[in-house]
Amino acid sequence: MNFETSARMQKQAHSLIPGGAHTYAKGDDQYPVLAPGFLTRGQGCHVWDVDDNEFIEYGMGLRAVTLGHGYQPVIEAAYRQMVLGSNFTRPATIELDCAEEFLNLVEGSDMIKFAKDGSDATTAAVRLSRAYTGRDLIARCADHPFFSVDDWFVGNTPMSAGIPTVVQALTLQFRYNDIDSLRLLFEQNPGRIACVIMEAATAIEPESNFLRSVQTLCRKEGAIFVLDEMITGFRWHIGGAQKVYGIQPDLSTFGKGMGNGFAVSALAGRKEIMELGGLHHDKERVFLLSTTHGAENHSLAAAIKTMQIYRDNGVIDYLCTQGEKLRTGINRAIESLGLNGYFEVLGRPSNLIYATYDQSRRPSQAFRSLFLQETIRRGLLMPSLVVSFSHADTDIDRTIDGVGEALRVYRKALEDGVEKYLVGRPVKPVFRKFN
């Protein structure tokens, strides 16, 4: 493949945009040298770059595009609303329509506030928890990769530059599937933890009634249980992962697949907590969420149509079916090439990822880079293995063939050394202290 135009544009981008991209996960350091730098269009699960290379995509807008790029019913719904106006001085009627549509799907949530991204919603949940409990500390799951761009989370990562140490100290960490690590935080900080924030699951499933134990412990200790459903919402179940695991958080946050790529997120939860951000109470007011574009009309129209399509078309069942086909095919290739322990497919079928290991079976960024490079060469753009409603059987079959070919190169690299096959530098983790 030829990436000449991308290479020229990347130089320009780094002179205009810090990091060359507006999202860290889309940055050049997350992809090998031989990779498309800029995409120009997409249709279904196919995308094209500035050099007119075509790919089957398995990132799907960082998991936000669950139905497919340019999905016509959603685009038409957004367009119909857009020509009526995208943003008014007073609330639009569609704000009420979207709130009712969402709250009918997610049981246990009484009220909702819309925003544009996940960070707004999770940070609003943290602020609301602190106001409701009168406490300052936050307990967040250390095994879940990202919650917010705001100080309460980023201060807890290697990229904490610019965040006061006093703020960093307000966020504590516990381990997933380790209820004792959370219990210890409560014991060490009695009456000080405002909320526990976590995802229900990532590639690892909850064990030993872990999630219900978290819920019980929060209620016992008077802390707010916040469930981040940015990824699990609209991939695990139409009612969220909370429906799958039989738990009821006090607050939950949704986004990504909620609008099939349109910018919309939500904070939902119990009325007695959410109402602190409203007008009908006699307590101190909470500045909850107030964004100019938070309830942008056409994004809400896209969200309504997306939720209706989910409800009427069995979207999540389809994601699981296609994901399982993909997993089965790749696992066959792993087995046939003797790569067990060196390359692994992980997660639920609707949200698969992969892990790469070196000759010593240690996690390897170099081998991840090689796999990305070789799948890109075969027309596959797959930072993950996340499927959409547009991934047809033919796409899955072509992908399995391409991955099998890439893994043959991977096998050779294990024998001869990865540096013999990888062009340029390896990819790097987003959260690192220095470049």
N, C-alpha and C positions, 0 to 999 in steps of 0.2 A: 504493500500500500504506500501511497505517496502522501506525506503530511507537510509538504513545502509551505502551503498557504498558512496552515496552523502555526508552523514554526515562526513565520514572519509576524503573525498577529500576536503570538505569545510575547515576543520582544516588546511590541508596542504596549500590550496589556500591562506588563510589569513596570513600564514607565509611567503609567496612568493610574493603576489600581494596586494598592499594597497587596502583594501576594499573587497578583494577576487574576484574581477571582473574588467574587463577593461572598463565597461560601467556602470555608476551609476544606471541606470534603471534596470540593470540585477542583482544588488547586493542582498545579503541575507536580508538586511533590507527592501527590497521591497516585500518580500514574507513571508508567515507565516512559523512557524517552520516545520510543516508537508508539505513539498514541495520538488520537485526535485531540487537538487543543480546543476546538470550538465546534459546536453543533449548530446547524442552521434550521433544521426542521425535523418533525417526527410525525409518524402516522401509525397508530396502533402500538406495537412494540418495536417498530423499526425507526431508526434515526439516521440522519445523514450529516456529515461534517462539511466544513468549508472546502475540502478537497474532493467532495462528492463521493466519499467512501460511505458505504451503507453498513449498518450494524443492527443486529438484534440486541436490544438493550435489556439488561437485567438489574439496573439500578433504579429505573423508573422514577427519575426526579427525586432521588433520596427517599424512595418508598412513598412519595406523595401521589404519584400517578397510578392509581390502582385499576382504573378501567382501560386506559390506553391514551396515547397522545392524540390530540385532536378528536376526542371522542364526541361524535356529532350531537347526540341528544343533550349533553352537558354544554357544549359550545353554543347550541341554539338557545338553550334556556338562559345562559349568561347574556347572549346578544339581545334577546327580547327584553331583558331587564335593562341592559345598557342603554338602549335607545329611549327608554323612559326616564333615564337619569341614573347616575351612579352614586351620587352623594348629595343629601339634602341638609337643610338647616335644622329640621326636626326629624325624629325617627321616621323611618319608612315602614309601611305596613309589612313589608317582606321580613323585617326583623322579627316580628311576632310570628309570622308563618314559619320561619326557620327554627325559632326557639321551640315551637310546638312540635315540629317534625322531629327534632333531635330528642326532646324530652320524652316523646312517645317511644323512642327506641331504647334509651338508656334508663333502665329501672333504677330507682333509688335516688335520682337527681330531681330536685324540685325547681331549681332555677339555673339560669345559664347566662354567661356574658361572652360575647364574641370578640375576637382579636384577629391579628393577622398572622402570627407565628407562635410556635410552641414556647419560646422564651417568655413572651408576654404573659401567657397563660400560667406557666409554672411559677413565675415570679409573683404574679397576682395571688396564686394559691399560698405561697410562702408568706406574703404580707398579710393576707387575710387570717392565716393561722396564728401569726404573731399577735395580731389585734384581738382575735377571739380568745386566745389563751393568756395574753399578757406576758408571754415568755419570748426569749430571744433566740435560743439555739435551734438549729435544724439538724436532723439526722437524715442522711441520704445514703442510698445504697452505693457502696464503692465499686461494685461489679457492673454497674450500668453506666455506659460510656458518656452519655450527654443528657443534661437537663435544661441548660439555659446559657445564654451569653452573659448573664448578669453576674455581679460580683459574688453573690452567695454561693454560686457553683464554681465559676472559673477560678476563684481564689483557692479552691481545693484541688487544683490541677497543677501540672508543671508549668503552665503558662499563666502564672499568677502575677506577672509584672504589672505594676500600676494599681494593684489592689491592696489597701492598707492591711497590715497584719491583724489589726483588731477585728476587721471584717472576716478575714480568713478563719480566725479562731471561732467564729460563730457557727460554722458548719462542721458537724461530726460525721464520721463514716462507720457503717456496719457492713457485714458481709451477707451476701445472698445465701439463702438456705442455712443460715447460722443464727437461729433465734437468740442464742446465748450472747452473741456479739451485740445485738440490739438491746437485750435486757441489761447488759453491763453498762451501756451508755446511760440508760435510765437510772441505774444504781449510782453511777458516778456523778450524775447531774440531776439530783432529785428536784422535781418541780420546775425544771428549766427548759425542757425540750418542747418547742411549740408544735412541731410536726415531724412526721416520718414521711419521706417522699421516695418513691421507687417505681419501677416498672413491675408488672405482674410476672413477666418472664421475658427472656431474650432467647438465646439459643439453648439455654438451660431451663428445664422445667422445675417448678416448685416441688420440694420433697417434704415428707412427714408433716403434712398439714401446715407448712410454713406460713403461707399467706394468711390463713385464718388465725394463726398464732400472732402474727404481726397486728392484725386487726384487733384481737382481744387485748394484746399488750397496750396498744395505743389507747383503747377505751379505759383500761385499768389505770393508766398513768395520766389520763386527761390530755393526751396529745392528739392532734388532728392527723388522720390517716389520708395521705394524698397519693393517688394512683396516677402515674403518668401513662396515658394511653395514646401517646402520639403515634407510636408504631403499632401497638397491639390493637388499638381501636380501628375498626374496619378491615382488620386482617384476621383476628382470632374469632370474632363473632360480631354480628351486627349490633349487639348490645354491649360490645367491649369484652376484654379479657375478664373483667369482673363477673360477667355472666358465665363464662366458661368455668371459672374456679369457684364460683359460689361465694364471693365476698362482696362487701358493700363499703367502699371507701366513703369518707366524709366529703372529700372533694376529688374530682378527677379532671384531667386535662386531655383534650383531643385535638387533632389537627391532621396534617399530612393527607391521608386518603379521604378525608372528610369532604374535600371539594375537587378531587381528581386533578390536583395541581394548582387550582386557584388558591390564592392566599386567604385562608380562613382557619382559625383555630377557636377553641372554646374552653372555658372554665365552667364546670357544672358541679352542683353539690347540694347539700342539705340547706333548706331555707334559712334556718336559724343562724347559719354561718354566712351564707351568701348575702343575706339581707343587711349585714353590716356595711356593705358597699352601696346600700340603697337609701331611701328617704324615710321609710316607715319604722323608725326605732328611736329610742331616746338615749342611745349610747354614743360614744365618740365616733365621729365619721371616719370611714376608711376610704382613702383614694384608691379604689380598686383597679378599674380599667377604664381609661378615657383616651381613646385614640381617634384621630381624625378619620382614619380609614378602617377602623375596627369592624364596622358593620357595612362595609362597601356593598352596595345593593347587588351588583352582578356576581360577586363572590358568594353571597348568600343564595342567589338563584342557582348557582352551580352546585352549592352544597345540598340544597333541597332536591335537585334532580339526581344528584349522586346517591343520596340516601334512598330515594324512591327506586332507583335502579337496583341497589343492593337488596332492598326489600322484595322486589318483584321478580328478580332474575337469578337468585341463588349465587351471587357473585363469590362469596367466601367459599362455598362448596367447590366452585370451579377453580379458584386459586389453589385450594388444597389438592384437587385432582391433578392439575397440571404440575404443581410443585412436586407431588409424589412421583409422577412420571419422570420428571427431571432427576430427582434424587436416585431413583432406581437405575436409570440409564448411566448416570455418572458412577454410581457405586459398582456397576458391572465393569466399567472401564478401570476403576481403581483395583478391583479384584484381579482382572485379567493381566494387569501390568505389575502386579505385586507391590502396589503402592499403599497398602494398608499401614497406617502409622505415619505416613509421609504426606498424605493429602486426605482431607476429611470434609464431608458435607454435614452441616449441623443445623439444628433448628426445626421449627414447624414447617410443614410443606408450603404454607402460605407466606413464609418469611425465611427462606433458607439463606445461609451464609456458608463460606468454606474457610478452612484453616490450612495453612501451608507449613511444612516442617522440613528441616535440613537433614543431612546424613545422620546426625545424632538425635533426630526426632525432637528437636527444639523448634519453637515457633520462629519462622524466618521471613523477614521482609524481602530478602533477595529472591527467595523462591516464590513469594507472592508476586513480585515484580515480573519474574519470568512467566508465570502462569498468565498474568494480565497481558503481557506482550504477545504470547503465543495465541491466546484466544482472540485478541484484537486482530492479529494477522489472518484469522479465520472468520472475520466478520462478526465477532461477538464482543460486546462491551459489557463486562460483567465484574464490577467491583463487589457485587454480591450475586446471589442466585434468586433474586426476588422476581416473581412472576406477576403478570397483570391479567385482567380479564380478556386482553387482546392476544395473549400468547396461545396461538393455535397449535394443534398437534404437529403440523409441519415445522413450526418454529422450534418446538421442543426436540423433535427428531434431528433437525439440522444442528441444534446446539449440542446434543449428546455426541454427535459425530465430531464436531469441532473440538469439544472438550477432550474427547478421546485422543485426537491427534496432538493437542497441546500437552496432554499428560505423557505422551510418548517422549516428547522433548524433555519434560520434567524428569522422567526416568533416566534419560541419558545424562542430565545435569547432576543427578545424584551420584552417578558413576564417574563422570569426568570433571565435575566442578561446575557450579552455576555460572561462574565468570566466563566460561567458554561460550555460553549461549545467550547470556543477558547483554543487551546493548545498553551501555551507559550505566548510570547510578541506579541503586535500588530506591523504591519508595520509602517514605518515612512516616512514622505515626504523627497524627495531627498534634497531640499534646506532648510537646517536648520543650525543654527550657531554652535551647539555642538552635539555630538553623544548622 
